[in-house]
Amino acid sequence: MVGVTASALMGVMNPLLSNLCALLDRDDVKLEGVHRQIVFLRDELSSMSTTLEMVSESEEANPQVKEWISQLRELSYDVEDCIEIFMHRLGRVDTCDGFISKIINKVITLKTHYHIGVQVSELKERAMEINDRRKRYKLDPSTFSPKFVAIDPRLPALFEEADRLVGISSQMDKLVKWLTDSTSTLHTQRKVVSIVGLGGLGKTTLVNQIFQKVRSQFDCTAFVSVTRSPNVNKILSDTLLQFLKSSPITADQNQDTERVQEDLYLKTLEYPQLVNMNRDYLQNKRYLVIIDDIWSKQAWKQLQCAFPHNNNSSKIMTTTRIEDVAKYCSFPHKEYVYPMMPLDSNDSKSLLLKRIFDNEDDFSLELKEVTDDILKKCHGLPLAIVNIASLLATKPISKREWERVRDSLGSALEQDHELELVKKILFLSYCDLPHYLKICFLDLSIFPEDHVIGRSCLIKRWIAEGFIAQQQGQHLEDTAENYFSELMNRNMIEPVGTDYSGRPRACRVHDIMLDLIISLSVKENFVTIMADHKWTPSTNKIRRLSLQGNYAEQSCWLGTNSLSQVRSLSVFGDVRKIPSLLDFQVLRVLDIQNCSSLEDRDIENIGSLIHLRYLSLYNSNIGNIPIQIGKLKHLQTLDLRATRIKKLPATIAQLHQLVRLCVPNGVELPNGIGNMAALEELSVLDASKNSPEVVQELGYLTKLKVLGIKWCADSAINDEGNFKKSLISSFCNLGERNLHSLKIETTERCSMDFLFDSLCPDPCHMQKFSNSPIFSRLPKWISKLSVLTNLVIFIEEVGGGDVYVLKDLPALRCLQIFTTEYLQESLIIRAGGFKCLEDFHFRPSMYLKKKGMMSLIFEAGAMPRLNRLWFRFVVHDTLSAYGAGFDFGISLLSSLKCLWVSINCRGATVWEVEVAKATITNAAARLPNHPRHEIHTFGEEEMVENEEQEEDGHAAGQQDSATT
């Protein structure tokens, strides 16, 4: 545990040492006394950081070591706060000009150095005391090793009886087929099947059951487990011993086998010898190897050398918690990567009850609600379900006792022996994180249970907190994106939705994992949480504060430790009264979400938060932003979405480090926004509320990547002609620079045809274009967008020529087409285009009542990577044209995973609607991925009986004859 604590602290120490070095490089810190003390402080902390790195490799330590780490952590925080205040004061001095001002500045600088010198001197003494204490108590890393060898917490999974397992039969069937299918030449090659998923999902249990079932079909078999720091020689020795024992041998071979076994037991063999011995033995055999819980590509690279490609239909099955490792093991056959899924609600309940009751009929209905609550907490994680069942089995079978267990699950994870295994399994994943990811992961403890955490907001919080280390040649935001992806890759967080680039829009943390993070965060003094009027215990200064729930009185936090050193304040829910902003001296993050009782007076002192970098008032009752906001010189993110704000103060333009500005519809922006040189995201600019001058200034924002615009009818725009000219000018300037995403939305039917041929040069960096005002045709410049990944477009009518243009966009992943006219001829999607398209929505207007409306047709090879398809069609017209068995070519979309179809029933009979539903359902069932599909209908009120349809057809025929 101490190694984890030390490793997390390194996530604080390393950025701190970088900041100290940066401070020493400044000319205004050259005063001898202060400079010398800061150098000493840096060197002392650097020395302790080296010891800390050695400590991080250990799992256990005595209480003295833990106390030393705690003191070092608090010192690190205080040093960082001191630097922050010092840098701000120096920066304030730099802003003054003129001779008299320079004299005054010199005096202020000397005064600043004096005060900071006193603080640095105190911190220096604390650093010396902490370092002396380490030496005095001989806190040497060599003494940190545990006094006992713990049993691998995964081992019990190898001894589970098959009849006690639930929900694995379908998974077993598929995986067994992969291991035993050897009917083609391709299948005679060595195959690697990789199972990937969060710790505790039952991967080890599953592969053990598979191993027992199929081992008799192979000449020799082995099952080995890998640790985070594997002894590769020991593992290869174990595989060879198991191969020897599992193979039938003749009397002549027995002597050679005994000699090899003797060498393995008595001699120390080197890696090359063990590899060759395994390979020689397996060369002409059909073998099966299970390699459980691989943690790195390097471990696989070393192990797989021992298992030859011998064309005997040999198989290797691996399990891992890390997606990249799974793909690496199975490369180049990514189709043999199997993502392990949680149990569904029925299997979760069955598993829980099976472990508690001899007969499920003994389950009382009065326990249903509390049981559902417990299972919701488990989120289908078998490890958690089984161990909570063991805990419940020791309690009286009563609603009250089960409710006590439910209410104490967070603390039980820390204290109860039955749940200790759950903690250990999940803890392994946390231990394997590098130190820079540990501190980012701990930050998730701030959010409430089941909270959906936006990816973009989270990484901007990380940057504001200083968790993201600057890497050469890479922007901080790109580094933070990589950190987020790595946590996702390791299955530490669960993705929620995807954006235009295929990245998750948001994430959430498994409830059991969240309990573990909170437990670690409390020990690290990382966060103080108040939920249900209870504080997480803390004997140290409050560094981060999370208020969760509804509180009627301010007294909830009165009498707590000082708030002066709080770095982030996060509020979730309708807190009636937040602490006074004047109490915070080093606040970097102020994140207030869904707080309807928040009032303008609560933020009137916002200008005092001089170190603030992240400010979100999302979905609060704020109606005005104080002019003091211009004092927040370090502010990087300002999120005012879903507030009552109608106008921003002119001082907003003074926020020269602001990167992200999000405001609700209907907000008037001030003149001068063109001076906000760091701005990369602006949404939403309301066309009806802003002047042509403001729009013209958009073109000066050379770093702007994301822009959202609320469009409206021409009559609602002030000075319409100049406004459109300014908009075109700004679009052209932004398009040739950095504009990646442009979203134009409207709540009324209006046109944007003035943009048809106006964008010159082409917006060559555009990755996302979403436009809800209507184009009469597809703009010419769309064809030039070579990096466009997401296109949402409203157009009067789409035809084959438009498809020809769109199919050749090389990066297009998501395409949504909305039309105001229905197709008069079928839109045929042929092979040879849309190579990257994964998501296709085709939505003609549902309100038209024309005859002969056609739909889509997919030919063989069309849209080869399409995962999701959403389209509408008029059932009567389609069946009249193509017959009852027409399935639009859905059965040819081999990659399809999700299908949504909306049927316009106007003018159709019940029989036609039912036939169409059956045809689509059958087409989906024939696809290899068996896509989840939903069929919706509308226009049922205009359906007809068979006789009416025949009469309509006869009348139409007579009309055609008369016309002829």
Secondary structure as GFF3:
##gff-version 3
##sequence-region A 1 964
A	DSSP	alpha_helix	2	24	.	.	.	ID=ss1
A	DSSP	three_ten_helix	27	29	.	.	.	ID=ss2
A	DSSP	alpha_helix	32	55	.	.	.	ID=ss3
A	DSSP	alpha_helix	63	94	.	.	.	ID=ss4
A	DSSP	alpha_helix	99	136	.	.	.	ID=ss5
A	DSSP	three_ten_helix	141	143	.	.	.	ID=ss6
A	DSSP	three_ten_helix	155	159	.	.	.	ID=ss7
A	DSSP	three_ten_helix	162	164	.	.	.	ID=ss8
A	DSSP	alpha_helix	169	180	.	.	.	ID=ss9
A	DSSP	three_ten_helix	186	188	.	.	.	ID=ss10
A	DSSP	beta_strand	191	196	.	.	.	ID=ss11
A	DSSP	alpha_helix	203	214	.	.	.	ID=ss12
A	DSSP	three_ten_helix	215	217	.	.	.	ID=ss13
A	DSSP	beta_strand	220	225	.	.	.	ID=ss14
A	DSSP	alpha_helix	232	246	.	.	.	ID=ss15
A	DSSP	alpha_helix	251	266	.	.	.	ID=ss16
A	DSSP	alpha_helix	271	282	.	.	.	ID=ss17
A	DSSP	beta_strand	287	294	.	.	.	ID=ss18
A	DSSP	alpha_helix	297	304	.	.	.	ID=ss19
A	DSSP	beta_strand	315	320	.	.	.	ID=ss20
A	DSSP	alpha_helix	323	330	.	.	.	ID=ss21
A	DSSP	three_ten_helix	334	336	.	.	.	ID=ss22
A	DSSP	beta_strand	337	339	.	.	.	ID=ss23
A	DSSP	alpha_helix	345	356	.	.	.	ID=ss24
A	DSSP	three_ten_helix	360	362	.	.	.	ID=ss25
A	DSSP	three_ten_helix	365	367	.	.	.	ID=ss26
A	DSSP	alpha_helix	368	378	.	.	.	ID=ss27
A	DSSP	alpha_helix	382	393	.	.	.	ID=ss28
A	DSSP	alpha_helix	399	407	.	.	.	ID=ss29
A	DSSP	alpha_helix	409	415	.	.	.	ID=ss30
A	DSSP	three_ten_helix	417	419	.	.	.	ID=ss31
A	DSSP	alpha_helix	420	431	.	.	.	ID=ss32
A	DSSP	alpha_helix	435	442	.	.	.	ID=ss33
A	DSSP	three_ten_helix	443	446	.	.	.	ID=ss34
A	DSSP	beta_strand	453	454	.	.	.	ID=ss35
A	DSSP	alpha_helix	455	465	.	.	.	ID=ss36
A	DSSP	alpha_helix	476	489	.	.	.	ID=ss37
A	DSSP	beta_strand	494	498	.	.	.	ID=ss38
A	DSSP	beta_strand	504	508	.	.	.	ID=ss39
A	DSSP	alpha_helix	511	523	.	.	.	ID=ss40
A	DSSP	beta_strand	528	531	.	.	.	ID=ss41
A	DSSP	beta_strand	534	535	.	.	.	ID=ss42
A	DSSP	beta_strand	544	548	.	.	.	ID=ss43
A	DSSP	three_ten_helix	554	556	.	.	.	ID=ss44
A	DSSP	beta_strand	568	572	.	.	.	ID=ss45
A	DSSP	three_ten_helix	581	583	.	.	.	ID=ss46
A	DSSP	beta_strand	589	593	.	.	.	ID=ss47
A	DSSP	three_ten_helix	600	603	.	.	.	ID=ss48
A	DSSP	three_ten_helix	606	608	.	.	.	ID=ss49
A	DSSP	beta_strand	614	616	.	.	.	ID=ss50
A	DSSP	three_ten_helix	627	631	.	.	.	ID=ss51
A	DSSP	beta_strand	637	639	.	.	.	ID=ss52
A	DSSP	three_ten_helix	650	654	.	.	.	ID=ss53
A	DSSP	beta_strand	660	662	.	.	.	ID=ss54
A	DSSP	three_ten_helix	673	675	.	.	.	ID=ss55
A	DSSP	beta_strand	681	686	.	.	.	ID=ss56
A	DSSP	alpha_helix	692	698	.	.	.	ID=ss57
A	DSSP	beta_strand	706	710	.	.	.	ID=ss58
A	DSSP	three_ten_helix	714	716	.	.	.	ID=ss59
A	DSSP	alpha_helix	720	735	.	.	.	ID=ss60
A	DSSP	beta_strand	741	745	.	.	.	ID=ss61
A	DSSP	three_ten_helix	753	755	.	.	.	ID=ss62
A	DSSP	beta_strand	768	775	.	.	.	ID=ss63
A	DSSP	three_ten_helix	780	784	.	.	.	ID=ss64
A	DSSP	beta_strand	790	795	.	.	.	ID=ss65
A	DSSP	alpha_helix	800	806	.	.	.	ID=ss66
A	DSSP	beta_strand	814	819	.	.	.	ID=ss67
A	DSSP	beta_strand	827	829	.	.	.	ID=ss68
A	DSSP	beta_strand	839	844	.	.	.	ID=ss69
A	DSSP	beta_strand	856	858	.	.	.	ID=ss70
A	DSSP	beta_strand	868	874	.	.	.	ID=ss71
A	DSSP	alpha_helix	875	882	.	.	.	ID=ss72
A	DSSP	three_ten_helix	890	892	.	.	.	ID=ss73
A	DSSP	beta_strand	898	904	.	.	.	ID=ss74
A	DSSP	alpha_helix	910	925	.	.	.	ID=ss75
A	DSSP	beta_strand	932	938	.	.	.	ID=ss76
A	DSSP	three_ten_helix	940	942	.	.	.	ID=ss77
A	DSSP	alpha_helix	946	963	.	.	.	ID=ss78
###
